[in-house]
């Protein structure tokens, strides 16, 4: 597992620490969860490719004359 360092303004860090405590979590766990969601979400390219594939498979017959 990779480690990263993130710098935050003191007031932001304080609010995040409070939010983490309210959720019974840690700041690291919140950041890890956020980045995991971000990294596993479908990218715009992947979404467009999926939609394109769906359209192409729905076309049963096509000729240049159409």
N, C-alpha and C positions, 0 to 999 in steps of 0.2 A: 504494500500500500504506500502511495506517495504522500509526502507531507508538504504543505504549502504554508507560507506566511502571508497574512493579510494585515494591512494597516488600516485602522479606522480612527475617526475622530473620537476623543474621549467620551463625549456625550452620546454618540451612537453606540459605542461599546457598552456603556452603562445601561442604556435602554435595552439592548439585546440581552445582556446578562440578566436583567430583570425579567424579560420575556421568557428566557430559557428557564429560569427558576420557577416561574409561574406554571410552566409546562412540565416541570420535573425533569428537565433536560440540562444539557450543557451548551455553551456557545458552539463548541466544536461539533456536537451532534446536530445542532440546527444548521450550521454551515454545510456539514456533510450531507444532510438530507436535501437541502436546497440544491447543492451542486450535483447530487445524484439524480434528482428529478430533472434538472437542466440537461445533464448529459445523456439521460435516457429518453428524453422527449423526442418525438419525431421532428426532424428538421424540415424546413420548407421544401428542400429538394426531394426528400423522401416522401413527403406528402404529395407533391406534384407527380412524382414517379408512380406512386400508388394509384392516384386518380387516372393518370394516363393509361396505366396497365388495365384498369377497370374499363375504361372507354374502349380501348383496343380489343379487349376480349368480348365486349358487347357487340362489336361490329361483325355480323355473320357473313356478309357478302358485300364486296365493294369492287367496282370497276372504275376505270378512269373516265368512262363515258357517263357515269352517274354524276 
